[in-house]
């Protein structure tokens, strides 16, 4: 099955589903979308049977289709351990978002368009993680903006247009720096080797002066820091999350943010190893500062969606700090936290969406004590909170624990800073649990109906993997341990440290 086109088929199926929606009646659109996303998720599960985890540092399921021969530009697709884990996360979260939308009371009009945008988003996201050509990566990276712009702008809440435009402008403008960086790399390759290339593996052979490499690193970093986002580039995120429909927030937090962290690891560290080592102390401290500041921002929120949005910024601080420790523990922590946050953030945003449906408010004052009247819902929320806090057995435990271990390899002081960040990130989750479980409830909350049906199924699709990550982490380490080892050997060969 090595030659089977898992990547391209995973991109084509959602497009075919979108085309089918055009010819069917609107009431069938949700079920076509569910079936299509379920097929793509099933395809990703089937691919697990044929992925060689012992060679996860190598590209597998590789496909290559020439686009512009003169520029050596091609649709080059494939997965190594890092991108493959992100591919699985994409197909899982896309299915969850569409399942949730089937019974979302906010989504009642223009259903064909709504589900078309989500299917196209899945296509573009798979393209982002599968692309081995930087220009093709950039195209898919930019295309993900379009569906989310319309999802927020049409099906969002009161300030949806403002939030949609802000989201689009922030990401689009920052991405122009990425485009300049990609073109510069191709030109540098042409000067050194006599031909243009946007292929990732060709560009690894480029050599630069330290000054130029740092400049290129910063071009890429600016684009991905806004996308991730980290403080102070985060201000678009609470607005986008606060106004997006629930499924939009799920995809945005779980996968679209991971495009930034994935790209930092793949391109910034991979293409610019000397600059990464040179800037390492500054970026690690930047990541820790993001954790602490975003945690303070989180606990000050009275809107539960913005609360979860700011908590995502805090988690992304852990991801960035971990990867730029540039040791095995930090890199493993970063990748594990990417996947874990994709699960917990999705569940938290679905929690917020359910509260809005039941109580018509995101205000934490209105939500006080409400979890007590929905036993099943209370259980999945507390399991999600347990995982998010990084307690042993929770999905985020390994990301936080390994970041502390990785920081301790340098200095005790650095590990204490990471530990402080972990403490603050637990405080805001405890505050949320206190509001939902311990505060006195209003009388009208006694009639709240518990979660069931497709919405309960959506939660289970996330909570069960959380427990799997927490209790069987070696299953997930198998995806990327070979990749991490190979990356560290590459850094040593380039930098000698």
Secondary structure, 3 states (H helix, E strand, C coil): CCCCCHHHHHHHHHHHHHHHHHHCCHHHHHHHHHHHHHHHHHHHHHHHCCCCHHHCCCCEEEEEEEEEHHHCEEEEEEECHHHHHHHHHHHHHHHHHHHHHHCCCCCCCCHHHHHHHHHHHHHHHHHHHHECEHHHHHHHHHHHHHHHHHHHHHHCCCCHHHHHHHHHHHHHHHHHHHHHHHHHHHHHHHHHHCCCCCEHHHHCCCCCCHHHHHHHHHHHHHHHHHHHCCCCCCHHHHHHHHHCCHHHHHHHHHHHHHHHHHHHHHHHHHHCHHHHHHHHHHHHHHHHHHHHHHHHHHHCCCEHHHHHHHHHHHHHHHHHHHHCCCCHHHHHHHHHHHHHHHHHHHHHHHHHHHHHHHHCCCEHHHHCCHHHHCHHHHHHHHHHHHHHHCCCCCCCHHHHHHHHHHHHCCCHHHHHHHHHHHHHHHHHHHHHHHHHHHCCCCHHHHHCCCCCHHHHHHHHHHHHHHHHHHHCHHHHHHHHHHHHHHHHHHHHHHHCC
